[in-house]
Amino acid sequence: MIRLLFACIALTCWGQIGPAQGLSVQQILQQNKTLVETASRKTIGPVIDAIAVSNLPQAQGFLEAWGRKAIWQRRSDGLFFIGTEVAKRQYALRDPDSGDGVGDFAKADLKQLKPNSGVRALIATALVQFQLSDADPAKRAEALLAIERAPSGDHLTPLRASLADEPDAVLKARKSRLERLLTIAFDPDPATRVAAIQSFDGDLGVDLRATLNPLVVRTLNATAGELPKGVNIARILTPGGEDLDRTRAYDLLIEAKLAAAPTTPSDIRAALVEHFDTGFVAQIAIDQLADPGLRRRAYDRLAAQSLVPVFIGDDDITRSLNTYIFYEVFSEASATVTTAAELALADIALKVGMNQALDLGLDAVSLASIYFLAAIGLAITFGVMGVINMAHGEFIMMGAYTGYVVQQVIPNHTASILVALPLAFAVTFAAGVAMERLVIRYLYNRPLETLLATFGISIALQQLAKNIFGTQARPLTAPSWLDGAWVMNDVVSISYIRIAIFILAMLFLGVFLFIMKRTRLGLETRTVTQNPRMAASMGINPERVNMLTFGLGSGIAGVAGVAIGLFAKVTSELGNDYIVQSFMTVVVGGVGNIWGALAGATMIGFLQKGIEWGNPSNTLAAQTYMIIFIIIFIQFRPRGIIALKGRAAGD
């Protein structure tokens, strides 16, 4: 009754206001003074609309002031003004139409209009038509953002009106897209809505899916007679079928008060306890109620006397389910719209699945490039030289810290990275040469001693890094042009840093192949790899080749550290995160073969991402499954994907 009264008042006022042609803002307010003074979302709408459609140049400014609670009513004559505080409890008033000042007044002489959140929402909706055509592009963009956050059918008309005259190409595209989305959701014409849906063919936007999904929402209903007319029925369901189990169907009948709840053993027990009378329940002795049949008979006697509800069992449930027709109804009334929406969502689901596969593939390629970059140095030291270097991860860590130090000296991130890459190579190359000369050269062909020695060096380098840089992670900031990601659509994206690492990995692949195929060092390295004694007899110094090869592998690890440090935390334990994967990459790909390292990195990258996709909630389990798979793989192919003949292969 109260709502009806409010509606009548609002309609009456709208009839008085009409389109407000020829009326000033003050006149509109005075004609509806009572509604304005006691502003409510249920009644103030016609007043706000009258001001908005008045075509008065001052309408926008007044509504904005009203929304920010800057409208004051003078108690002496009831007129409304825009007020600004000029002193404590003192306000300067301006006429809402002319904008002229009318003097300063004490707060005691004024009454402030304080619109609640509902009224402010109506004001914001009315302001959209002004803001969408505002001369300031920022305000137009702000209006679009407000509509995107809380779309409403009231926004459709002003949005369409502003579309043709929009000068900014970007904003016009946003307006056009938003107009089509609002058309799908709120336009009264089904044909227009279907055309809007079809205009998004091939679009995978989240906003489109958010608009289409409510159109195909279904609710389950039941009827004892014929199916209702004038509703958009999605399908008829059979209780006990694939899409509707008996429990859910009967629960619906209970919620709709079309059937009684089934009687449970606890219900029977409670009823019997409640009606216990001097050793008997329904004329059955208490000591006989251990028999389920007698308990049921006692309950039925109580039900016959209307003392308890009638027993409802499986047979009763079956009869009730057979009595009713169960069907789903679309929330959208138009069948043509729901059909178009379902077709569009099915097409989107297919394309989203394909794009998710592409996105997963890009992630796998990105991860493979990181593993390859981390393992390429190990492919040289372990694959070519047969040295199990457990300190390889620490060379990666040294490269990352070199990049951090360079950035402290050179603030420009682009310049610092360009300097850090060759400097990291030089630092880790020198460290690798020193390690080979001081330790490794004495341990060739002694794999266990080499493993223990390099493991000790690994621990020492980690502790040295902690002593110098501390245990806190250090930032290695990427240049601004590597910020963000390459976004193909709402499903597929890849960060620019990972793209840069992929390019860097391919660049190092090319450099390594050039060194091995086109330089004297590469020729000597391949010769020593195949037959060190024959190489020595031909005048090649195997020790010098081993030293330079170990230094080259260590230097590449340093460059990898700079690249990895751009997206990973730079700490003394950085190398621990990649040493295991690096060894797996080399072993799985094929020891001593750069193409094998590439194949191994690709296989491990895709395998890890595939396992993580299948088990996204447990990364540790994904790592475990990957290691188990690799162990099984090595059992069948012990020399890796691409086997190498020669010393590295054990020939």
C-alpha angles and dihedrals in degrees: 000000000000092000090050090051091051091049092051091050091050093049091047091052092047089053089053093046099043112172090330092236112173093008124119123225090256092052092051090050093047092050088055100032095138093052092047094048092051097034113188129171089237096056110021097068097091091050093052091045091050091055092044095052095040092096088224114149090222094054095089094050092048094050091048090051091047091051092053092047095250097130118105132185119216108230095210097063106004094242120148125232142173107251134201123188110240099168139358107308089348123113134189111219128210128194109253092223108037097024090225118145117250098189142270120300136187116249089241089065092053140064118212121221107227109188113200123228093273093053091045089053090055090048091049090052091050091049092056093082090056097042094048089060098036117134090234111083090206091060091047090051090048091052091051091050090051091052092047090053095048111015118193137176088242089068095059099078098047090043092055091046092054096045100080096052097044107126098188112085095207094048091044090055090049091048092049093050093045091048091055091048091051089046090056092049104037115013111116094216112085093201091055091049092050090050090051091051092050091049088068093062108153094010116133098183119148090224090058092051090047089054096046099043096068089054093063098042109130133204124201117236138173133209132182095210136031122335112271119261124235097029128111102244114197100190145324117249133205118217110243093027128118095275102037125040121202095248094056092045093051092044087058090054090049092050090049090048090240094122139022123249115265116261113248129200089252090055090053092047093049092048093050092048091049093053098042110138123182096319097322138088115196089343093305117118115247093235090060095056092086085083110087091214093055091046089055091047091051091049092049090051090053090048090051087058090049089242093124134017118277113270113263114199138164093284091053091049091051092050091049093049091049090051095060136060114225119209141160122235126203116235086225112079098209116082093198091055094049091047091052091045093050092049091048093048091048090052090046091049091053093048092043089054091051091047092047088055089050091048090049089049092051090049089050092049089048092050091045091053090052092050091045092050090049093045102041091084091047089050086063100042097038101026100042102027099031091229116146098217109188089177092065090101089055090057086056088050091049090053092051092050090048088057090049093051092048090053090054088057099037110040094189103094096206093050092042092054091048089052095040096056098061092034092053089050091051094047096048092040089057091045090050093049091049091049092049094048096045102038119359098054090064094050105051113140089015101098098171094052090045091052093050094045095049090044089056090048088050092056091045093051091049091052091046090053090050091051092050103036103018128230096286118103114257123217122242103187122207120224116269092250088064093055119110129014142275102255114198094175139324090294107037123058138138128191119250090234091061090047089052091050090051090051090047091050091051089046091054090047088056093045092049092049090049092051093047096043105031108030135071091238090056092049092049092046092052090047094051090045093055099040121353095185093052090046091053091049089055093057099265115136105225093192092055091047091049091049094051093042092051090047091050092052092047092047092053088051089055092053089048088054092058091050094045092046090062091073104015128068112266108228137137088264094055093108093054090067093061109028095084093046090047092055091045090050093053096043096045094044095047128277116264098011123107091201087052090054089051091049091046093050091049093049094047093044094052092041094052094046091047092052092045089051090053093045106024096160096061117049092170091056089050090054090049094050090048093053091047090051092050092050089053091045092053090051090063097034108026094171093054133240095310111028120207125211120218135050094329091057093049096252 
